[in-house]
Amino acid sequence: MQAVERDSLYTFQFVPKQGMLYISYKKNSVELERLLLLIRQHRKDILTGNIPVFISGFCQSAPIDKKNRNLVRERSNRVKAEMILRSGLREDCFRTTNSTSASEEASDVVFVRITLPEDKTTSDTQMIGEEILRSALKDNTAGNKDCNPKEELYTSEVTLYETNPSSADCHSERSEESPLSASANVSDSRVPSSFRGWTLGLNVGIPFFWGDMLSMSADKTYIGISAGLQIDYRFSDFLGANLSADYAQGKTGARSYARDYQLSPSGMTIYSDGTAVSQPYKELYSKISVVNVGLGLDIYFNRFLGTHALYNRFQTVLTPTVYGQFFKADIYDKVNDTRFSDGTTRPRTLSIGLGGAVIFRYRIASAWGLQLKNNLLWMTDNKFDGITTPYGHTRHNILWLLQFGVLWTLK
């Protein structure tokens, strides 16, 4: 530990066009281990501001400049998040400069430099800014001789920008501009900014109903349709809030044991001999439509699997939810497809549903993702299918809504 150099550089390499920091990618795990070792030795001086941590990000692999700016900002935040989560640093410990310079050799890397002053005083950032970037590129070239030549950085072809904040390719991100709060204490700063924000979702799927009749009936399985929107706000690496609105429509038929039950036009079930106007369940079907408005709590399961799992492309989310439901249902004759019920037992205007969803998500880009949403809820309205059951096996009514969705994360 006494042999640690006064001026130490650490290089983190990124997959082109991606913002995630993969610890196992190239030499990132070795660099991170070296960096955390130095931070632990000088953590007190870093937290008090005596030793600043300089972050220099470079990105030019995306086709448009706006995308490069978003990527380089995300990458720098990913590297800072590792130091915050693992070593308890704060955002105000960092001095961040990001660049979208036109040199491909300087693309897809984030440099971390820690300079240990002899007198433990804070160095002047503006005076050493350009020198930090220049020496960072040199050190990176010297330290990656065993890499593919196409992946090395060549200082002779790199055009360094001036430290003037108005430069078009220089994006300085000081503490007041960072999503991480500069004034947060150590415990608060352990929630990286990349885990906070809004997500919009569009879902389509198939509903399955269980009631007096059910979608997977004795005669056939009725396939319905559904579509919906959702808005999520994630306020930590563990919790978020969810607001959803879904429309679903489907049909149900007789259960195997209830094929000969009789149904009157008023929706009342007759378990003995029928009447002149009643018909057996097996000759009828129920057509149901519902609007679900749900308010839920997102619980990000990856948080239980450790820090690295937070950055995985695959995420699992548990969402317990309370629903407000608006039903419409009628009974139809299978033979001539005409309405059989007289509407006197239609569902209530508003009813409550309790349940939630298990969601599996996959990130395909920094702002886009896919999800498989498995909703299951218990419905309090016993007339949701247009049938009245005074007693029997169908006092508990269930909706299973299987959906596929596209997600857009707002930056």
N, C-alpha and C positions, 0 to 999 in steps of 0.2 A: 504493500500500500504506500510505502514511502517513496516508491519509484514512479508514482503517477506523474505524468508530465504536467507542467503548469498550464499549458494550452492544449486541451483535449478535444478531438473531433470525432463525432459518431455519425455514420451514414446509414439511412434507412431507405431501402429501395422499394418501389411500388410497381405493380403490374400496370402496363400502359392502359390508359383510359379508365382506370378503376381507382376509387378513392379509399378502399379498405387497406388497412395495414395488416399484412399477413406476417406473423412472427416467424413462421417457418420458411418464408420466401428468402432465397439466397442467404445472405449473412446477417439478416435482421436479428435473429435470436442471439447471436454472439455480440452484436453491437448493443442490443438492449441490456444484456447481462453486464457488459462493461460499464454502460451508462448508469445503471441502477447502483452498481457498486460505488461509483464515484459520488453519486447523489447521497447515498447513505452516509458516506464519510463526511460530507460537507453540508448536510441537510439544514442544519441550524443557520449557517451563514447564507444559504440560498433563500430560506424563508424570511430572513431579516433584510434581504436586499443587498447584502455585501457581495454576493457572487451571482450575477445575472446569468440566465440560461438563454443563449441565442439560438433562435430557430430560423433556418433559411430554407424555404421550399421552392422547388422548380418544377414546372410542368409545361410541356408543349406537345403532348401526344394526342390531345383531342383536336378535332378538325376546326373548331371555332374558339375564339379568344374567350368568350363568356364561359364556355364549358371549362376551359383551362383554369380560369380564375376560380370557379367553383371547386374544381378538383384540388387545386393546390391549397386552397383554404381548408378543405375537408381533410386533406392529408396532414397538414400541419396540426390541425386539431386532434387528429387520431394519435399522432406522436405525443402531443402534450397530454392527451387523456391517459396514455400509458403511464407517464410520469406522475400524473395526479392520482390515479387509482393505486399504483403500486408503491409510491413513495410519499404521498400526502402533500405534494406541492400545491401551490395556488397559481391562478392565472397571472397574477401580478409578478410572479417569478420570471416570466418569459419576456423576451424581446423578439418579436416576430417580424420577418420580412419575407414576402412571397414574390415570386417572379414568373412571368410567362414569356421569358426571353425566347428569341427565335432559334436558339441553338439546340438542336436535338440531343447533342451529347450531354447537356445539362438537364435533361428531362427526367421526370419520374423519380426524383430523389428529394429527401428532406434531410438537411444537415442539422445536427445539434452540436453547438460548441460551448464549452464551459471553460472560461479563463479564470485561473486561480491567482488573484493579485497577492503580491507579497505582504502588503499591509492590510489585506481584507477590506479594501474600500471599493466602492462601485466604480467601474470604468465608464468613460464617456462613450455612450452608444454611437452618437453621430460621428465621432472622430475615428472610430474603428470599423464603421459599417462596411465600407467598401473593401477594406483589407480582410475582414472576416470572410466575405464572399469569395474573394480571390484565392485566399489560402485554403478555403474549404474545397474549392475545385481542384487545387493542386494535391491536397491530401487524399482526396477521393481517388484521383488517378493513380497515386502511388500505392494506395491500400487495396486496389482491386485488380492486381496483375493476373490473378488466376481466373478472372471472369471472362466471358465471351468478349472479344474485341469490340463488337458492335454495341456492347452495353457499357463500355468504359467512357469516362468523361475526359475530354481533351481541352486543356485550357487555351491552347493556341487558336481554337475556333470559336471560343465563347466570347460574346460581347457583353461585358458587364455594364449594367446601367448605372447612372449616377444616383447618388443618394437623395436627389431632389424629389420630394414627395409628389410632384406633378408629373413625373415621368410616366408615359403611357403604359409601359410594361412592368412598372414597379407598384406593388400593392402592399403598402405598409399596414400592418394590423397590430396596433398597440392595444393595451389592455382595455381602453374604453370602447374599442370597436369589436372586441371579441364577444362571442356568445357566452363565454364563461365569465361570471361576475368577478371583477378584480377585487372587490371588497369582501368576497366570501371567505369564511373561515375554512379550516382544513377539512372538516367533515362535510360542509356544503359543497366544496369544490371537488369532492370525489364523484360528483355526478357530471359527466362530460356533456358539453353542449350538443354533441352529435346525437344524444338521446332525448333531446327536447325538441318539440315541434309538432306541426299539424300534418295529418295524412288524410287524403281523400280516397274513397274507394267506390267502385262500381261493381255490383255483384249480380249474377244471374244463377238460377238454380232450379231445383225440383222439390216441391213440397209433398210430404206424406202425412195424412191425417188419420188419427185413431179416435173413434167416438162410438156412437151406436152403430155406425157403419165405418169402414176403414178403406184406405186407398188400396191396400193389398188384400182385396176381397177374395171370397171363395171362387168366384168365376174368373177374375182377371185382376191385374195390377193397373191402376189408373195413374198415368204419368201427367203431372201438372206442370205449371211454369211459375217462375217468380223472378222478380227484378227488384233491386234496391240500391240505396245510397248509404254511405256511412262516413262519419267524420270522427277522426281520432285526434286527441291531443295527448302526447306522451310527455309527462313532466318529470320523469326520472328513468333510470335504467330498469326499474322494477314495476312502476305503476303508470297508468294512463286512464283517460276517460273516453267513452265511446257513445256516440249518438247515431242511431240507425233508423231508417225508414224502409220497409219492404212491402211489396204487394205480391200476394200469392193467390193462385187459383188452381183448384183441382177437383176431382170427383172421388166419391167413396161408394162402395157397394156392400152387400151383405156379408157378414161373418159366416163361417161354415156352420156353426151351431144355430144361427139365427135366420137361415134361408127361408124357413116357413113361418117366421113371425109375421103378423099382419100389421099394416100401417094404415091409419085413417088419414083422410085429406087434412085434418087439423094437426097432423104431426104426432098424434098419440099412438104409442105402440100397444098392440093388443096381443097378449100371449096365448089366448084361447082361440076358439073358432072365430073366424072373421065375420064381418058384416057385409051387407050388400055393396057398400061403397069402398071397403078396405081392399088392399092388395098385399100379397106377400112381399117380403123384403127382396127376394131373389128376382122380382120383376121390376125393381125400382133402383134408382141411384140418386145420390145427393150431389148437387153441384155447389161448391163452396168458394167464396172469395173472401180474402181478409187483408187488412192493412195493419201491419205491425209497426209500432213506434217504440223503440227500445232505448233505455238509458242504462249503460253498463260501466263496469270497472275493468279495465284491461290489466291483467297480471302477466308479466313477461317471464315465462318459465325459464328462459336461458339464464336469468340472473342466478338461479340456484346451481348452475353448472360451472360457475367460475367466470373470471374476467374475460378470458379468451372467447367463451361462448357468446358473449354479448356482441361480438363483431362477426359472428358466423352468418353466412348467407341464409341459412335456415333458422327460422325463429318459431317458437311455439307460444301462443298467447291463450290464456284462459280468461273468459269474459262473462262473469255472472251478471245477469241483466233482468230488469223489470220492464214488462211490455204493457203498453196500452193497445187494445185490439178492437178493430171495427169489422164485424162479420156481416156477410150477406149469404143466405143459403136458401135453396128451394129443392124440392123433391121432384124427380122426373120419371116418366114411364119409359122403360128401356125399348119397348116395341115401337112406339110411334114418336118417341123423343119429345113428348109434350109434358107440360108441367102438371104434376099430380097434386101437390100441396096447395092449400088455400092461403098460406102466408100467416096464419094466426100464431104460429110458434116460431116465428123468425127470431134470430138472436137479438140480444140486447144491443143498444146503440154503442155502448162502450163497456168493455170487460177487461180484466187483468190477466196477464200471463206471467209466469215465473219460470226462469230457467237461465239459459246462457249459451255460450258457444265455446268450442275448442277450435282454435284457428292455427293452421300451418301456413307459414309465409316463406317465400323465397325471393330474395333481392336479386333482380336481373341487371340493375344499374344503380347509380348513386341515388337517383330520385324515383325509380320505378321498381315495382315488385308485383308478385302474384300471390294469391292466397286461396286456400281451400278452407271454407268456413262450415263447420258442422254445428248447426243450431238445434237445440232440443228444449222444448218448453211445455209446461203444464198449463192448461187453459181452464179458467174458472167457469166459463160459460158452457153449461151442459146442453144448450140448444144450438151450439155453433153450427151443427150440420142440419138444422131444421127439424129435428126429431126430439120428442119429449119422452124420456124414460123414467117412469115412476120408481123403478127398482131394477136390479139386475147387475150385470158385470161391467157396465159401461158408465160408471159414475166419474171416472177419471179420464180426461180427454187430453190428448197429446198431439203436438205438431213437431215433426222432424223436418227441418229445412236444410237441405244440402246445397251449398252455393260455391261457385267459382268466381273469383274477383280479380280486378286489376287495381293496384294501389299507386298513388302519386304522392310523394313526400314533398311538402312545400319547404323551400330553402329560405 
